[in-house]
Amino acid sequence: MSESRHLHPGVANAIAAAVLFGASVPLAKILAGAIAPLLLAGLLYLGSGAGLLVLYLLRRLLFTKSAGHTSGIARTDIAWFASAIISGGIVAPALLMTGLRVANASTASLLLNLEGAFTALLAWFVFKENFDRRIALGMLAIVFAGVLLAWPQTGLPRGAVLGSLAIVGACLAWAIDNNLTRRISGGDPLLIAGTKGSVAGAVNVCIGLLTGGVLPRAAGILHAASIGVVGYGLSLALYVMALRQIGAARTAAYFSLAPFLGAVVAIALLHEHPGALFWLAAALMAAGIWLHVSERHEHHHYHAALVHSHSHAHNEHHHHDHDFSWSGNEPHNHLHEHTPLWHSHHHYPDIHHRHRH
């Protein structure tokens, strides 16, 4: 099949999300010395949310007459969405900034690699997402590469225990957020990412100001907001699309490339010089990505009846009539019904393939 010969769209979206987020880290580093950490995080989130919501509203205004187009988040998904925002947008940043006050930055960098591992473990063992030995080994190689990339050249410093535990808690909160967002990933990615960024940004800015932070001048705010729109906003929208297409664990694995890509940007822009561990990490990441990209999961499986709404094109999983005038343009978005189906083909754990094995 063609999907086996070309890079899967979900893989491409996850890698693109990692590229944008990874590139934003060295750019945000320029602001880190001038703006309090929690306030900076809030401005980045707020910039991403505001920018994406503007794009979402503009699209709604331009395409309000498109027959069959539906946007928004289903009522049944609101609880999942609110929980994801609280976990990943409020609890996680607060725990991270608390931990950074007493733990070394290098220790924090090492511990932050736990987010991908926690996301995969929750996806596999709590949300029952499919995986096999190949995927597990690929995830292990990528996470270990991230650890090597962040490992201090002079040895691992001793961070305060409570600070380290707070950072571990932040990684767990983000992992919960990733898996909860997977449940609503059929919704509009601009709306999901824009709302998450706006709420999380507003809360973090308020906390940052209450804890003594001072807003920078307009140029600094604009700089942070512009980084936030691309590195956080568009990255998160692509991440949501990848969750829809390949599931939480595989998306987290590809997104774990972000620290490596950030290091590459830092080498190019900040003229940093990588050590031997960087190249070892690069080799491990390449091996892990190859294990994931070369995956082929195929077996007979059953699709139960399902009614939902998401952007789709008519294919073997989408044979349905329309109760509105449709121009034939693909992809399109409307509430549609899936009839029971039994077949076999290569697939990922996307929104149509979350079956048990």
N, C-alpha and C positions, 0 to 999 in steps of 0.2 A: 504494500500500500504506500501511497505517497507520503503519509505521515511518518513512515519509518525511514525515509530517505532524506527528509528535510528536518531542520530544527523545529521542534514543536512550538507553537505560539506561546504556550504557557511557560516553557523554558526560556524563550526569548524575552518575555515580559519580566520574569524573575531576574534574569541577568541584567536587563536594562534598569530595573529598580535598584539593583546592587550598584551598578555603575553610577547612577545619579546620586545615591546616598553616599557611596564611598567618596566621590569627588567633592561632596559638600563638606566633608569632615576637615580637610586641610584649609578649605576656604573659611569655614566657621572658626577655625583655630586662630585666624587673624584677629577675630573679634573677641576671643576668649579672655584676653588680658584686660579688655576695657569694659566688659559687661559682666555682671554677676552671673554665675553659671545657671541658676534656676531662671533668672530673668531672660537670659539669652535663649535657653530652651523654650521658654514661653513665646518669645518673639519669633523664633523659627517656626514653631507650631502654628502660631497665630497668622503669620505671613502665608504659610502653606494653606491653611484653612480658608482664609479670606480670598486668596487668589483662586483656589479651586471652586469656591462657591460662586464667585463672579463668573467664571467660565461656565459653570452649570446653569446659572440663571440666563446668561446670554444664549446658550444653546436652547434652553426652554423657550425663550422669546423668539428665536429664529425658526424653531421647528415645532411650534405649537399646533400647526395645521397638519403635521405628518400623521396620517391615519394609522391607528394601531400603536402609536408610540406611547409607552408608559414609563414613568420614572418614579423615583421614590423608594421607600423601604416599606415592605409589607408589615401590617400590624403585628402579625405573629413573630416578626423578627425584631421588634422594637426592644424587647427585654434583652435579647442577645446583643443588640447594638449598644444599648446603654451600658451593659456589663463590660463590653469590650472597651468602651471609652473610659470608664472608671478604672479598669485594670491597667490598660496600656497607656492612657493619656494623663492620668492623675496619680494613681498609686505608684506606678513604675518610676516616673521621673522624680517624685518626692523621695522614694527609697534610694534612688541612685544618687541624688544630690546629698542626702543624709549620709550615705556611705562615703562619698568623696570627701566629706569634711574630715574624716578620721582615717581613711585608708589611702595608701599611696596610689597615684594615678596609674602606675605600671601594674599594680595588683588589680586595680579596677579593670584595666584593659584585658588582663588574663581572664578575669571572672566573667566579663561580658560575652565571652565566647560560649557561655552556658546557655544563652538565649536560644541558639539554634538547636542545641542538644535537647533542652527542655521542650521546645516546640515539637521536635520529632517524637520524643518519648510520649508526650501527651497525645499527639495525633495517633500514634501507633497503639498505645495501651489503654487510653481513656476513650478516644473517639473512634477507635477501631479502623483506622486508615490502613490500607494494605501496604506491606513492605516485605522484602525478602532479604537474604543474606547479602546480595549485591548492593542493595540500597543502604543497608545498615553499614557495610564496610565503606561505601562512598561517603556517608555522613560522618563516620569516625575519622576518615582521612581529612575531610574538610575542617572539622572541628579541631583536630590535632594541629593542622596547619595554622589555624587561627591562633592557637596557643603559642606555637613557635614564633609566629609573627609578632606577638605582643610580649614575648619573653624578654625581660631586661638582660642586656649583655653582661652586666656585672653581677647577676644572680638575683634571685627572687627576694625582694624586700619584705619585711614583716609589717603588714598592715594590721590595724586594730581588728579584733575578732568581730565586734559588733558592726563595724563599718563593712567588713567583708560580707557578713550575713545580710546586711541591708542591700548590698549590690546583688547578691545571689537572689534575694527576694525580688529585686527589680527585674532580673532576667526571667524569673518564674512568672511575674505579672505580665511581662511582654509576651511570654509564651502562651499564657492563657488568652491574652488579647488576640494573638494570631489565630488560635484555634476557634475562638468565638467568632472572629471576623470571617473565618472560613464558612461558618454556618449561614452567613448573610451575603456571601460573595456573589450571589446571583443578582444582587441589587446594583444600582448605578454606582460605578467606582468613583466618579467625581463627587457625588453626593456623600458617599460613605467617607471618603478621605477628607473632603472639605469640612464635614460636620465634626469628624474626630479632631482634625487640626484646630478648628475654631474653638471648640469646647476646651480641649486640653490646653491650648495656648492661652485662653482667657484665664483659666484657673491658675496656670503656672506663672503668668505675669502678675496676677494679684498676689500670689504667695511670695513671688520674688520681691515685689515692692514692700509687702508687709514685713519681710525679713531684712530690710535695709537696702535693697537694691535701688539703683538710681537709673532712670531711663536715659539712654544716650541721646545725642542730638539727632535731628531729623535724618541726617545722612547715615548715621549708624543704624537707625531703625529701618531705613530703606534697604540698606545693605543686608541686614539680617532677614528682612521679609523676602527679598529677592532670592537669597540662598534657600530660605524655607520653601518657597513656591516650587522650586525645581528639585532641590535635594531631599525635601521631606514630602511635599505635596504630590508632585507628579510621580515620585518614587513610590509613595503609598498607593496611589491609584493603580499603578502598574502591578504592585504587590497584590492588591485585591483581585485584579484580573487573573494573576497567576494562581492565586488560591482557588479561584473558580475553575481553572483549567487543569491544574496538576496536583492540587491538594496542599495541605499545610506543611507536611514534612519535607516534601521535595522543594517547595518554594523556599522554606527556611534554609535548606542545603545550598541552593543557588545564591540566596541572599547573603549567605556567610562569606561570599566572595568580597563583600563590601570593604572590610578592613584591608584586604590585599590590594583592591583597586584604589582605596584611599592612599595607601602607601605609594603606589605607582604615581598617583597625581602629586603627592608630596615630593617625590624624587624629581619630578619634572618641574614643578612650580617653585618648591622651596629648596631645591638643590640638596636634598638629603642623600646620604650615601648608605645603601643597604649593606648589611653584613651577610655572613654565610647562612645564617638562619633564615633570612629572607628567601634565598634561592631554594633552600630545602623546603620551606613552606610553599613556595610556588610549585615545586614538583609534586608535593602531596595534594595540593588543591587541584592541580591538573589531573592527577590520578582519580581523585574523588569525583570531579566533574565528569570525567570519561565514564566512570562506572554508572553514573546517573544518566548521562545522555544516551549511552548505549543500551539502556534498559529496554527490554521488550517483554511486556506482560500481556499474555493472550490466553484466554480460556472461554468456555461457554459460560455465560452469565445471564441473569434474569433482570429485566427492568420492570418494576411494579408500576402501576398507574400513578401518574403524578401530574399535578397542576401547579405551574409556577410561571414567573415572568423574568425574562432576561434577554439580552441581545443574542440573536442566533441566526443561522442560515439554514435553509432546508437541506437536510442530509438524512442519513439512515436513522438518526434519532429524532428527527423533526419532520414527520409527515402529518400535516394537519391542515384543515380548511381555515379560512378567515371569515369572520362575520362583519368585515368592513372592506372598503375598497382599498386594495393593496396594489402598489405600483410595480411590484416585482423586485424592488431594490433589496439587496442583501448587504450586510445583515440588517435585521429589523427587530423591534422589541414590542412584545405584547404578551398578555396572559394567554397561555396555550396549554393544551392537555397532551400528555404522553399516554398512549395506550400500552398495555402490557406487551412486552417484547422479550424474546429469547434468542440470542445469537452469540457469535464468537468473533472477536477482532482484537487487535492491539489497542490498549487503552490505558489511561492514567486514572487516578482517583479524583476525577473532576466531579462537577455537580450532578452528572448523570451516572456516575460509576462509584457510588459509595456503598457497594454491596459487601456482604460478608464472604469470606473465602473458607 
